[in-house]
């Protein structure tokens, strides 16, 4: 304790402070270390606990001789429903093979077939271009490989240290302030702050995301004055195992890539009548088709049937999924898997350019926390891990290499602000209350009445938030802020596009082929 009775503040400094320890943050730290810079990683959990760890499908890259970055780009743009930034997506697809080589150099062991890296197919891809590891545990292989290398290289890691705020002086980010064990404050100073905190999947009651995916980085950046964009676009994964009394478990899109069929409660296949790619249509199309068929049949799930494959093949190709299904009494080789959609990926986030720079000088961002423009209104499967490494490498080149970036992103003309907080909340602000509200009124299907109610209730929640004295308070504040951004943007966008579907505006409108940007008021 300091002499005045306050908790003493300790200070550390580094060439770069990285907030988060998923694939994006670890990659930035490794690149910095390789180039002789000092990196400090701050994470609110353990170093190897991140959404990356649970990514099943893989990482997309055009490495097959019959594929090309141009085809990968076309598929990415097509999936993005008119909002993909083509320049950013071209960077993503063109640099993908080189970033795969970086991961191999860092020790990631991708699955092989006959000595060559084996490639799977997922929805909306023109062919097989998805690299995987450990069958259906690609994220685990990447997370463990990179986190162990970070520790071997001696990068400083501060675990269990949630960031309370971004430090801003003279209009520039100069570090972060974190809460560490014992209630002490740690000040981490750096000319370069990198947010790599992941998305906000825990905004929703049903989600494939880990408990800590509460949108902290998005909320921190917004409160510090950086612009946030496209928060109305949350991707709902069609096939999460439906287990009413058990945690949500993702059934990878790769299962459909290997021929699995979606069947309704009557055992009838329904996707061929919805889209030419049937089960391999873009995720927003499949998720909405499932919801519509569930409504028609009065069921709360549909079934995923992959019984055309033998048990041994399934156990080898999808070891984690096969094991989890068996533990739930489902034999994939004989039994259809009950599935329903769940929130999966935040396509909006902190607005950046293609070098990871935000609209707040000194603040950078990479990975799911960002809005780079590569996903548009609907992310192409397996472009997420790829986005992390491509833009983490570019940010590292910008900070520690010889790259000269374009001008940092200028403030957006006409950026929106959130409506004022206020009003008495009829229920206390809790994470469960926010998740229930978001699922019911800002979920797969939306309308003006539900969205307006959500906007008002979330504003009342924010007005009633308790002081942020502990991690739980910090995360609650983050989900309320991100929920307000998502609900307000969804109410403004009077059309349906990609993952944003309005029952009262069921078609896309050319006038809305634009981004919604938010910036905190004075």
N, C-alpha and C positions, 0 to 999 in steps of 0.2 A: 504494500500500500504506500502511496505517496503521503507526504506529511499533512496534506489537507484532507485526508480521508478518502480520496478518489483512488481508483485502480490505476496503477502505473501503466504507461504505454511504452511498449518496446518498439524499436524501429529496425527494419532490415532494408537493404537496398540491393538492386541488381540491374543489369542491362535491360532485362525484360521480366515483367511479372506476368505469369500465366495463371488465370483463374479457371480451374477445371482440369480433370485428369483423364478425359476420354481420348479418343484417337487424335482429335484436333490439337488439344493442349499438349499431349505427349510429343506429337510430331514437331510442333513449334519448339519445344524445349530441347529436343534432340538436335534439331537443325541449329539452334543457337549454340549449343555446346560444341558441336562439330566445328563451328566457325569462330570459336574462341571467345564467345560472349558468355556472360554469367546469366543463368536463368533461375528463377524462383517460381516453383509451382505451389499454388495455394488451392486446396480442395476441401470441400465441406465434409467429405467422407474419407475412406481409405483411398490410396492412390489407384488401386485396381478396381474400384467400384464405380462404374459408370454405365450408361446405356449401351456404350460400345460393346461391353462384355456380353450382352444378350442379343446382339444382332445375329440373326440366323442365316439370312439369305446369302449375302456375299457382297462383292464389290464389282461394279461394272467397268469393263474396259475393252476396247476393240483391239484385241491382240491376235485374233484368229485371222488366217490368211484370206478368208472369204468375207471378213468384216472390214469396217473402216470407221475412223472418227466421224466422217461425214454422215454415215448411216446412223451412228450413235446419236449424233446431233439431231438428225431428223426425228428420231424416235423421242428424244427429250423434248423437242419443240412440240411435237404432236400431242404428247401426254400433258403438256403444260397449259393447254386450253387457251392459248392466245396471249398469255402474260409472261412467257419466257423472254429474258434478255438474251438475244441471240449472241451477242459478243461474249457475254459471260459464259454461256453454254458452250460456245466454241472453244473457249479456254479449257473448260471442264473436260470435254471429250478429246481434244487434241493432246492434252497433257496427261491423260489417264494412263497410257502405257508406261510412261516414265515414272509415275508415282507408284505403280505396281512394282517396278524394279527397285524403287527405294524401300518399299516394305519388305521385299525379299532380302535386300541388303541388311535390313534391320532385324532379320531373323524370322520373319513370318513364313510359315511353311504352308503354301497352298496345296490343295489336293491335286494329285497327278493321275494320269491314265496313260500307260505306255511311255512314261518318261516326259510327257508334256503336261502342262497345266490343264486340268479338265475344266470344261466350261458348261454351266447350266443355263437354262432359259427361264425368264420370268415374264410377268405380264407386260404387254405393250412394247417388248423388245422384238425386233425383226428376226433375231436368231439367237444362238447361244453365245453369250458374252459375259456371263457372271462367274467370276472366280470365287471359290469357296475354300474353306479350311475346316478340318475335323468334321466333314460332312455338313452338318447344319449348325456348326458353332464357330463360324468365321470370326465373329466379334470377339469371342473368348480368346482365340488364337492371337488376334491382333493386340488386344488389351494386355494380355500377359507378356507377349513378346516386347512391346514397347515399354511397358511399365518396369519390367525387369532391366531393360537396357538403360532406362533413365537412372535407375538406382545404381547400376554398375558404373555409369559415367559420373556419378557423384553430383548430379543435379540436386539442389536443395529442394526438399518437398516438405511443406507444412500441411499435415493432415488434420481433419476434423476442425477446420477453421473457416466457418461461413463468412463470406464477405458482407459487411454491413453497408458499406457505401464506397463509391468511387471518389477519390480525392481530386478535386478540381481547383486549380489556382490560376488566376488570370486567363480564364477561358480554355485551359488545357488540363487534360488528365495527367496527374503526376504520381499516381499510386492508388492503393486500396487500403481500407481499414477493415480488419477482420476481428472476429471474436474467437479467442482460443480458450482452452480448458482453464478452469479456475475463474472464469469471468473476466479475464484480462484482455486488453486490446493490443493488437499487433498492427503496426503501421508498415506497409510494404511500399517502398518508394521506387519509382522507375520512370524514365522518360518514355517508356513504351509499356502500356498495359494491354494485355490480350485477354479478351473474354472467350472462353471455350467451354461454356457451362452447359451446353445442350439445350434442349427445347422445353416445352411447357405441357407435356403430355398429361401430367397429373392435374391439369385443369378439369379433367373429366372423370366421371364415376367409373367408367369402364375403359381401361387403357392397358396397352402392352408395356408401358413405361415403368421404370423402377420408381420407388417412393420419392426419391430425391429430385425427380425431373419436374421441378416446380417453377421453371421460368425465371430463375433468379437473375441471370445475366441480362435478359431482356428488360426486366423491371429496373435493375440497377442502372443500365444504360439510359433508359427513358428518364429516370429521375435525375440523372446527371446532366441531361440536356441533349443527348444523342437522339437521332431520328429512328423511329421504329416503323416498319412497313409490312403490309400484307397479313396482318394478324387474323383476318377473317378466314384464312385458309389453313385449316387443320386437316391432315389426311387421316381418314379412318380406314384401318386395315380390315379387309373383308373377313378374314378367317382367323379369329381368335377362338380357341376351344371354349365351348359353352359349358361351364361348370358352375352352377348357381352358388354353391357353397365353397368354392375354391378360388384362389387367385387366377386372374386372366393369364392364359398361356397362348403365345403366338404359334400358329401353324403357318410356317413359312410359305411365301408365294412360290417358292421352288417346288413345293409339293404339286401345285397346279401346273408348274412348268414341266413336271414329269408325268402329266396326263390325268391328274385328279379331276373329278367332275363334281359340280355342285348340284345337289338334288333337294327338292322341297320336301315338305312333311309327307307328301303322298308318294315320294320316291321318283318324282318326275324331274328331268333336267330342264332348266329354264333359261340358261344364259345364251344359247344359240339364237333365240328369238330377240335378244336384247342388243347384241353387238356382234360384228363379224368375227372378232377374236374370241368370242364366247368367254370361257373361264379366264382367258389371258387378256381380257380387256383392261383398260386403265382402272386403277383401284377405286376411283370415285364412282365409276360406272357400275362396277361389281357390287360395291357396298350398297348403293341405292337400289339396285335390282334385288338384292337379298332382302332389304327392308320392305320393299314393295311385295315381294312374294310371301314374306312372313306375315304381313298384314292380311293378304288375301286368304291365307290358309289358317290364320288364327294361331300361328306357332311363334315361339320366341327364339327359334333358331332354324337353320337349315343343316344339310349334311354334306360333308366332303368325302367322296368315295375314291380311294386309290387302291382298291382291292384287285385291280388287274396285275399288280406286282406281287412277287413272292415275298414272304416274310424276311428271308435272309437278305434279299436285295434292299428292302426297306430299312432293315436294321443297320445296314452298312451305309446307305445313302443318307438316312436321317436318324442317326443314333439317339440324339437327345429327344426328338419328337416321338420316335418309336417307343423309347423307354417311358416317357411321360404318359403317353397314351396307354401303355400296358398297365402302368400304376393306377390309371383311372378306369381299368377294366375294359379298355378298347384295344382290340387287335386290328391294327391298320390293314393287315392283309385280308381280313374278313369283314370287319365292322366299319360302317361309315362313321366319320368323326363329326359330332355335333359342333357347329360353328356359328358365330354371329360377329358383327363388326365391333371394333373397339378403336378408340383414339390411338394414333400411332406416331404421327410426325408433325411437327410445327413447321410449316413452310414459310411463314413470316418470321420476323425477328428484327435484329438491329441492322439498319441499312448500311451496306458497305459497297465499296467499289471492288474491282477484281484483284486488288492488292490487300484486301482485308482492312482497309482504312474506313473509319466511320466519320460522321459529320462533326464529331468532337475531337479536336486535335489531341494526339497522344493516346487515344483510345482505339484499339483494334479489336476485331472479332473474327472468329473462324468456326465453322461447323454449324450445327443445327441452330445455334443461337442467332445466326445471321439471316438476313434476306439479301442474298447475292443476286437474285433474279434467275438462277439456273433452273428452279423448279416450277416457276410460274404459279398457276392455280392448282397444280396436281403433280406431285413428284413421281418421276419414273423410278421404278423399283431398282434398288441397289445403286442409285446415284448418291446416296447420303454419305456412306463411308468414303466414297470417291471425292465428293465435294470437300470433305474435311481435309484430306491429304493434299489435294490440288491447291486449295487456297491457303493452307498452312505453309506449304512450300513457297508459294508466291509471297506471302507475308514475310517469311524468313529471308527470301532473296531481297525484299525491299528494305528490311531492317538491318540485315547483316551482310548483304552482298553488294553487287555493283548495279543492281536494277534501279532505274529511275522511273518512278511511277508517274501516271498522269496526276493532275491536281486532285487533292482529296475531294470527296463528294461535297458539293456546295449545298447549303440549306435548300430544301424544296419549297418553291413558291406555293402558297395555298395549303401548307401542312395543317392538319387538324389538331385540335386540342381536345382533351377529355372534358365532358361536361362537369360542372362543379359537384363536389360531394355534398351530401346533406340528406336530410330526411331521417326519420326514425326507423331503424330496422326492426321488423317484427320478430326476428330471430337473431341470436348472437352470431357474429361472423366466425364460422369454423370452416376448416378445409372441406369437411364433408358437405356442408351446406352449399359451398361454392361448386363443388364437383357435381352435386345433384342438379343444381340450377343450370350449369353449363350443359350437362348431358341432355336435360329435358328441353331446354329452350335455345341453346346455341350449338346443337349437335348436328347430326347427319341431315336432318330436315329442319328448316327454320321458317318463320314468318314474322311480319312486323309486330304483331301483338305480343308474341313471346319475347322477341328481341327487345322491344321497348321496356317490357317488364323487367327483363334481365339487366338492362342498362341501369334502371332506377334502383333495383335491389343491390346491385354491385356497388353503386355509388354510396348507398346507405351503409353497406358493409365497410367500405373504406373509411367512412367517417367514424365508425365505431371500433376500428382496429385498436387492440391494446398496444402498449409500448413494446418495441422489439427487444426484449430482454433475453430471449433464448432462441435456439434454432427454429423451433416450432413457430414462434411469432414471426420470424424473418420469412419463413416459407409461406405462411399464411398471407403476409403482406404481398409477397411476390405473386401468388395465384390470384389474389384480388386485383392487383394492377394489370396482370396479363389478361384476366377475364374481362376487365373493363375495356381494354384495348380491342379484344376479339369481338365482344358483343357490340360495341359501338361501331366498329368497322363493318360488321355483318349487317347492322341496321341501315347504315348508309348505303351499302352496295345493293341497289335495287335491281338485281338480275340474278341468274344462276350461272356459275362458271366454275368448272373443275370441282373442287371439294366443297365449294360454297353453294348450297342449294336452297333457294327460297320458294316455298310453295306458292306464294303470292306473286312471284316473278320467275316462272319456271324456265325461261329461255335466256340465253346470253344476249346482251345488248351492246352494240358497237360503241355507244357512248360511254360504256363502263369498261372498255378495254384499256384500263389504266390502273395505276397503283394508288392505294390509299396510304398516306404517310401521316404519322402522328409525332408531335413534338410537345414536350411539357410546356405549360404556360409559364409566365413569369412568376 
